[in-house]
């Protein structure tokens, strides 16, 4: 499976999870290929709107450029949504990371599996289902 199709599959998985839990969700097709800052998914209910950048990875770290973070921040401000990073670690599931919890390297931001486990939320926590 190509990296692109792995990403699309992961986005669709999350889309279905939101709908199964009574949230509305859309996938923004071509989100990485347009000139405007757009997230991979928009999800919401009557109380909250989430702008989500999704990544499915097989390693235990995912790096995000300053540009990646600036774009989801910009979109979220304009749209009035909460910005979230959703990282699916191979055989570990989804973790949702607030931009405030990202670790900064010299040039990028990084989400490690340790950071995700310590500061990230699982899906049920993200949507307030306990």
C-alpha positions as CSV (number, residue, x, y, z in Angstrom):
1,X,0.0,0.0,0.0
2,X,1.4,3.4,-0.9
3,X,1.9,6.1,1.7
4,X,-0.8,8.2,0.1
5,X,-3.4,5.3,0.2
6,X,-2.4,4.5,3.7
7,X,-3.1,8.1,4.7
8,X,-6.5,8.1,2.9
9,X,-7.4,4.8,4.6
10,X,-6.5,6.2,8.0
11,X,-8.5,9.4,7.3
12,X,-11.6,7.4,6.3
13,X,-11.2,5.2,9.4
14,X,-11.4,8.3,11.6
15,X,-14.3,9.7,9.5
16,X,-16.3,6.6,10.2
17,X,-15.4,6.6,13.9
18,X,-16.8,10.2,14.3
19,X,-20.1,9.3,12.5
20,X,-20.5,6.1,14.6
21,X,-20.3,8.3,17.7
22,X,-22.9,10.9,16.6
23,X,-20.5,13.5,15.3
24,X,-20.6,14.9,11.8
25,X,-17.3,14.6,9.9
26,X,-16.0,15.3,6.4
27,X,-12.7,14.5,4.7
28,X,-11.1,17.3,2.8
29,X,-10.0,15.7,-0.4
30,X,-6.6,16.9,-1.7
31,X,-6.0,18.7,1.6
32,X,-2.2,18.6,1.1
33,X,-2.3,19.8,-2.5
34,X,-4.2,23.1,-2.4
35,X,-2.7,26.6,-2.0
36,X,-4.9,27.3,1.1
37,X,-4.3,25.9,4.6
38,X,-6.9,23.1,5.0
39,X,-7.0,20.2,7.4
40,X,-7.5,16.5,6.5
41,X,-10.8,16.2,8.5
42,X,-13.4,18.6,9.9
43,X,-15.5,17.0,12.7
44,X,-18.1,18.6,14.9
45,X,-21.3,18.4,16.9
46,X,-23.5,21.1,18.3
47,X,-20.9,22.0,20.9
48,X,-17.5,21.7,19.2
49,X,-15.7,21.9,15.9
50,X,-12.4,20.1,15.3
51,X,-9.9,20.7,12.5
52,X,-7.7,17.5,12.3
53,X,-4.4,16.8,10.5
54,X,-4.1,13.0,10.3
55,X,-1.0,10.8,10.0
56,X,-0.6,7.1,10.1
57,X,3.0,6.0,10.8
58,X,5.0,2.9,11.3
59,X,7.8,4.5,13.3
60,X,7.5,5.9,16.9
61,X,8.0,9.5,15.8
62,X,6.3,11.9,13.4
63,X,7.9,15.2,12.5
64,X,5.8,18.2,11.5
65,X,7.2,21.3,9.8
66,X,6.6,24.8,11.2
67,X,4.6,25.4,8.0
68,X,2.3,22.3,8.8
69,X,1.6,23.7,12.2
70,X,1.1,27.3,11.0
71,X,-1.4,26.1,8.4
72,X,-3.6,24.1,10.7
73,X,-3.4,27.0,13.2
74,X,-4.4,29.6,10.6
75,X,-7.3,27.5,9.3
76,X,-8.6,26.8,12.8
77,X,-8.5,30.5,13.8
78,X,-10.5,31.5,10.7
79,X,-13.0,28.6,11.0
80,X,-13.4,28.8,14.7
81,X,-12.3,25.2,15.2
82,X,-10.0,23.4,17.7
83,X,-6.7,22.3,15.9
84,X,-5.7,18.7,16.6
85,X,-3.1,16.3,15.3
86,X,-4.3,12.7,15.0
87,X,-1.4,10.2,14.8
88,X,-2.0,6.5,14.4
89,X,1.0,4.5,15.5
90,X,1.2,1.0,14.0
91,X,-0.5,-1.5,16.4
92,X,-1.0,1.3,19.0
93,X,-4.0,3.1,17.7
94,X,-5.0,6.7,17.4
95,X,-3.7,9.5,19.6
96,X,-4.9,13.1,19.4
97,X,-2.4,15.8,20.3
98,X,-3.1,19.4,21.1
99,X,-0.7,21.8,19.4
100,X,0.2,23.2,22.8
101,X,1.7,19.8,23.7
102,X,4.0,19.4,20.7
103,X,7.7,19.0,21.3
104,X,9.9,21.5,19.4
105,X,13.1,20.4,17.8
106,X,15.5,22.9,16.3
107,X,13.6,23.2,13.0
108,X,10.4,21.1,13.4
109,X,7.8,19.8,15.8
110,X,7.7,16.2,16.8
111,X,5.1,13.8,18.2
112,X,6.7,10.7,19.7
113,X,4.8,7.7,21.0
114,X,5.9,8.6,24.5
115,X,4.5,12.1,24.1
116,X,1.3,10.7,22.6
117,X,0.8,8.3,25.5
118,X,1.6,10.9,28.2
119,X,-0.2,14.0,26.8
120,X,-2.4,12.8,23.9
121,X,-6.0,11.8,24.1
122,X,-7.6,8.6,22.8
123,X,-10.7,8.9,20.6
124,X,-13.2,8.5,23.4
125,X,-11.5,11.2,25.5
126,X,-11.3,13.6,22.5
127,X,-15.1,13.4,22.0
128,X,-15.9,13.4,25.7
129,X,-17.2,9.9,25.9
130,X,-15.9,8.2,29.1
